[in-house]
Amino acid sequence: MSMKSEKLASPPGAAENGGVNLPETSGLLQAKKERKKVTLHQLRLMHSAGEKIAMLTCYDATFARVLNNAGVDAILVGDSLGMVVQGRDSTVRVSLDEMLYHTRCVARGNTHAWIVGDLPFGSYHQSVDQAMRSASALMQSGAHMVKLEGGGWTVDTVRFMSERGVSVCSHLGLTPQSVHALGGYRVQGRDSLAAQTLALQAQELADAGAAMMVLELIPSALAAKVTAALPIPVIGIGAGAQCSGQVLVLHDMLGVADGRAPKFARDFVNDSDGLDRGIESAVRRYVAAVKDGSFPVESVHTY
């Protein structure tokens, strides 16, 4: 019996793929491919347009990849690692060398998110020259922006660094590095004088060149006022839903933090209503909730 040589029909897409029938690219992979790196310009545009910014803390390369895949806009390599990674009772004992190590780890796993690195306690307090050296080391380790706590005395430091090309994020309200001086983890800016002082400090820092601001543990009305007054993105943590965006400690968001979670946190793994409880799915739910405004909830997570 003679055998007839027949040309097999080429599957769809074979010509484009060199004759190999590759599976179609999934929507998730396509989204990853099309997603651009987040820049400070993009964050400013999001703030101006009222698009919420989703930020989470991160301390290693593996979770940096998870956060990238889930669409987080910004990563904070926070000195909160002293508590959630090292098991300490505050952030005060975290060193600059430790921050540099964790920033390098996150930078290796990051592909798209804007990286903010914390300047730890004692690394910027002595002089503007010390602050500049610490900021330079943090940025050379992979941070795109550095964050420092406090107003008033930090204005000159913010101005000095921003004039020399360092993107600075200021941090007002509860400043964990000063937790002992503040008398513990307490809501700040409750009375009218404290609220006026915080609003004034925020404006001074923005005028000095701060490109972003974190407001932590303050009344939502005060945070809304500050956010509306400033031309820069304002990221809230325990500061209500009217900020430009939200940040949470990753371990709080995943429900794995040791001890009682703060009121402003939400466990996005265990409140998933029967949905996929994987970590990346939890991060996706967090990002979606920040973007659509369903987190934080005024009656639950704010003061």
C-alpha positions as CSV (number, residue, x, y, z in Angstrom):
1,M,0.0,0.0,0.0
2,S,1.5,3.3,-1.1
3,M,1.9,6.0,1.5
4,K,1.0,9.5,0.6
5,S,2.9,12.3,2.1
6,E,0.4,14.8,3.3
7,K,1.2,18.2,4.8
8,L,-0.3,18.6,8.2
9,A,-2.5,21.6,8.8
10,S,-0.6,24.2,10.8
11,P,-2.2,25.1,14.1
12,P,-3.2,28.7,14.7
13,G,-0.3,30.8,15.6
14,A,2.3,28.3,14.3
15,A,3.7,30.7,11.7
16,E,4.3,33.4,14.2
17,N,6.0,31.0,16.6
18,G,8.4,29.4,14.1
19,G,6.1,26.5,13.4
20,V,5.8,25.5,17.1
21,N,2.3,25.4,18.5
22,L,2.7,27.5,21.8
23,P,-0.2,27.9,24.1
24,E,-1.8,31.3,24.1
25,T,-0.4,33.8,26.6
26,S,-2.7,34.0,29.6
27,G,-4.2,37.3,30.6
28,L,-2.0,37.4,33.7
29,L,1.2,36.9,31.7
30,Q,0.1,39.5,29.2
31,A,-0.7,41.9,32.0
32,K,2.8,41.4,33.5
33,K,4.4,41.9,30.1
34,E,2.5,45.2,29.4
35,R,2.9,46.6,32.9
36,K,5.4,49.4,33.0
37,K,7.7,50.3,35.9
38,V,6.2,52.6,38.4
39,T,7.9,56.0,38.6
40,L,7.5,59.0,40.8
41,H,5.9,60.9,37.9
42,Q,3.3,58.1,37.6
43,L,2.6,58.2,41.3
44,R,2.1,62.0,41.0
45,L,-0.3,61.5,38.1
46,M,-2.2,58.9,40.1
47,H,-2.5,61.4,43.0
48,S,-3.7,64.2,40.7
49,A,-6.3,61.9,39.0
50,G,-7.6,60.5,42.3
51,E,-6.4,56.9,41.5
52,K,-5.5,55.1,44.7
53,I,-1.9,54.0,45.3
54,A,-1.4,50.5,46.8
55,M,1.7,50.1,48.9
56,L,2.9,47.2,51.1
57,T,6.0,46.6,53.2
58,C,8.5,43.9,52.0
59,Y,11.8,42.6,53.2
60,D,13.0,39.9,50.8
61,A,13.2,39.0,47.1
62,T,10.6,36.2,47.2
63,F,7.8,38.5,48.5
64,A,9.0,41.3,46.2
65,R,8.2,39.0,43.3
66,V,4.8,38.1,44.8
67,L,3.9,41.8,45.3
68,N,5.0,42.6,41.7
69,N,2.9,39.9,40.3
70,A,-0.1,41.1,42.3
71,G,0.2,44.6,41.0
72,V,1.4,46.6,44.0
73,D,2.4,50.1,43.0
74,A,5.0,50.8,45.7
75,I,7.1,48.7,48.1
76,L,8.2,50.0,51.5
77,V,11.4,48.3,52.8
78,G,10.4,49.4,56.3
79,D,12.3,49.4,59.6
80,S,9.2,47.5,60.8
81,L,11.4,44.5,59.9
82,G,12.8,45.0,63.4
83,M,9.5,43.8,64.8
84,V,8.1,41.4,62.2
85,V,11.3,39.8,61.0
86,Q,13.7,40.2,63.9
87,G,11.2,39.8,66.7
88,R,12.1,43.1,68.5
89,D,9.7,45.2,70.5
90,S,10.2,48.4,68.4
91,T,12.0,49.7,65.3
92,V,14.6,51.6,67.2
93,R,17.4,49.0,67.2
94,V,17.4,48.4,63.4
95,S,20.7,49.5,61.9
96,L,21.5,51.1,58.6
97,D,23.5,48.0,57.6
98,E,20.4,45.8,58.2
99,M,18.3,48.2,56.1
100,L,20.8,48.1,53.2
101,Y,20.8,44.2,53.3
102,H,17.0,44.0,53.1
103,T,16.8,46.7,50.4
104,R,19.2,44.8,48.3
105,C,17.1,41.6,48.7
106,V,13.9,43.4,47.7
107,A,15.6,45.1,44.7
108,R,16.7,41.8,43.4
109,G,13.1,40.5,43.4
110,N,11.5,43.7,42.2
111,T,10.6,44.4,38.6
112,H,8.0,47.1,38.5
113,A,7.2,48.6,41.9
114,W,8.6,51.9,43.2
115,I,10.9,51.1,46.2
116,V,10.9,53.3,49.3
117,G,13.6,52.5,51.9
118,D,13.4,53.6,55.5
119,L,16.3,55.5,57.0
120,P,16.5,53.9,60.5
121,F,16.8,55.5,63.8
122,G,20.2,57.4,64.3
123,S,21.1,57.3,60.6
124,Y,20.0,60.9,59.8
125,H,19.7,62.6,63.2
126,Q,23.2,64.1,63.6
127,S,23.6,66.3,60.5
128,V,22.5,66.7,56.9
129,D,25.8,65.3,55.8
130,Q,25.1,62.1,57.8
131,A,21.6,61.9,56.3
132,M,23.0,62.3,52.8
133,R,25.5,59.5,53.3
134,S,22.8,57.2,54.7
135,A,20.4,58.1,51.9
136,S,23.1,57.5,49.3
137,A,23.9,54.1,50.7
138,L,20.2,53.1,50.7
139,M,19.7,54.3,47.1
140,Q,22.8,52.5,45.9
141,S,21.3,49.3,47.5
142,G,18.2,49.7,45.2
143,A,15.8,52.1,46.9
144,H,14.3,54.7,44.6
145,M,13.2,56.9,47.5
146,V,14.2,57.3,51.1
147,K,11.8,57.8,54.0
148,L,12.5,59.7,57.3
149,E,10.3,60.4,60.2
150,G,9.3,63.6,61.8
151,G,8.6,67.3,61.0
152,G,10.1,70.5,62.2
153,W,13.8,69.7,62.5
154,T,13.7,67.4,59.4
155,V,12.8,70.2,57.1
156,D,16.4,71.3,56.5
157,T,17.4,67.6,56.0
158,V,14.6,67.1,53.4
159,R,15.6,70.3,51.6
160,F,19.3,69.4,51.6
161,M,18.7,65.9,50.1
162,S,16.0,66.8,47.6
163,E,18.2,69.6,46.2
164,R,20.9,66.9,45.6
165,G,18.7,64.5,43.7
166,V,17.3,62.3,46.5
167,S,13.6,61.5,46.4
168,V,12.3,61.9,49.9
169,C,9.2,60.6,51.6
170,S,8.4,62.3,54.9
171,H,6.5,60.5,57.7
172,L,4.2,62.3,60.2
173,G,1.7,61.3,62.9
174,L,2.8,58.2,64.8
175,T,6.5,58.0,64.1
176,P,7.6,54.6,65.4
177,Q,11.2,55.6,65.9
178,S,9.9,58.1,68.5
179,V,7.5,55.7,70.1
180,H,9.1,56.0,73.6
181,A,8.9,59.8,73.5
182,L,5.3,59.7,72.3
183,G,4.3,57.4,75.1
184,G,3.4,54.4,73.1
185,Y,1.5,53.5,69.9
186,R,-1.2,56.2,70.2
187,V,-3.3,58.2,67.8
188,Q,-1.7,61.5,67.1
189,G,-3.3,64.9,66.1
190,R,-6.4,64.4,68.1
191,D,-6.7,68.0,69.7
192,S,-6.8,71.1,67.6
193,L,-3.3,72.3,68.4
194,A,-1.7,69.0,67.5
195,A,-3.7,68.9,64.3
196,Q,-2.7,72.4,63.3
197,T,1.0,71.6,64.1
198,L,0.9,68.4,62.0
199,A,-0.8,70.2,59.0
200,L,1.8,73.0,59.2
201,Q,4.7,70.5,59.3
202,A,3.3,68.6,56.3
203,Q,3.1,71.8,54.3
204,E,6.7,72.8,55.3
205,L,8.0,69.4,54.3
206,A,6.3,69.5,50.9
207,D,7.6,73.1,50.4
208,A,11.1,71.8,51.3
209,G,10.9,69.2,48.5
210,A,9.4,66.1,50.0
211,A,8.0,64.1,47.1
212,M,5.7,61.8,49.1
213,M,4.3,61.6,52.6
214,V,3.2,58.9,55.0
215,L,0.6,59.7,57.6
216,E,0.3,57.2,60.4
217,L,-2.4,56.8,63.1
218,I,-4.1,60.1,62.8
219,P,-7.8,61.1,62.6
220,S,-9.3,60.6,59.1
221,A,-10.6,64.1,58.9
222,L,-7.1,65.5,59.5
223,A,-5.5,63.2,57.0
224,A,-8.1,64.2,54.4
225,K,-7.3,67.9,55.0
226,V,-3.6,67.3,54.6
227,T,-4.0,65.2,51.5
228,A,-6.2,67.9,49.9
229,A,-3.7,70.6,50.7
230,L,-0.6,69.0,49.4
231,P,0.5,68.6,45.7
232,I,2.3,65.3,46.5
233,P,1.0,61.7,47.1
234,V,0.0,61.1,50.7
235,I,-0.1,57.5,51.8
236,G,-2.1,56.6,54.9
237,I,-1.8,53.9,57.5
238,G,-4.5,54.1,60.0
239,A,-5.3,57.5,58.6
240,G,-8.6,56.9,56.7
241,A,-9.6,56.4,53.2
242,Q,-9.2,59.9,51.8
243,C,-5.4,59.7,51.4
244,S,-3.8,59.2,48.0
245,G,-3.2,55.6,48.9
246,Q,-2.7,53.0,51.6
247,V,0.2,51.1,53.1
248,L,0.1,48.1,55.5
249,V,2.8,45.9,57.0
250,L,2.8,42.8,54.9
251,H,2.5,40.5,57.9
252,D,-0.5,42.3,59.2
253,M,-2.2,42.1,55.8
254,L,-1.5,38.4,55.6
255,G,-2.8,37.8,59.2
256,V,0.6,36.3,60.3
257,A,1.8,39.0,62.6
258,D,2.6,38.0,66.2
259,G,0.2,39.4,68.7
260,R,-2.9,41.5,68.3
261,A,-3.2,43.3,64.9
262,P,-3.7,47.1,65.0
263,K,-7.2,48.4,64.4
264,F,-6.3,49.9,61.0
265,A,-5.0,46.5,59.6
266,R,-7.1,44.0,57.7
267,D,-6.4,40.3,57.2
268,F,-6.9,39.8,53.4
269,V,-6.1,36.0,53.6
270,N,-8.7,34.9,56.2
271,D,-11.6,37.2,55.2
272,S,-11.7,36.0,51.6
273,D,-15.2,34.6,51.8
274,G,-14.2,31.2,50.6
275,L,-12.1,32.5,47.7
276,D,-8.6,31.4,47.0
277,R,-6.6,32.0,50.1
278,G,-3.1,32.0,48.5
279,I,-0.8,34.8,49.4
280,E,-0.7,36.3,45.9
281,S,-4.5,36.3,45.8
282,A,-4.6,38.0,49.2
283,V,-2.3,40.7,47.8
284,R,-4.5,41.1,44.8
285,R,-7.5,41.6,47.0
286,Y,-5.6,44.2,49.0
287,V,-4.7,46.1,45.8
288,A,-8.2,45.9,44.5
289,A,-9.7,47.1,47.8
290,V,-7.4,50.1,47.9
291,K,-8.1,50.9,44.3
292,D,-11.9,50.7,44.6
293,G,-12.0,52.5,48.0
294,S,-13.4,49.6,50.0
295,F,-10.4,49.6,52.2
296,P,-10.0,51.2,54.7
297,V,-13.6,51.3,56.0
298,E,-14.4,54.4,58.0
299,S,-16.3,52.6,60.7
300,V,-13.8,49.9,61.2
301,H,-10.2,50.9,60.3
302,T,-10.1,54.7,61.1
303,Y,-10.0,57.0,64.0
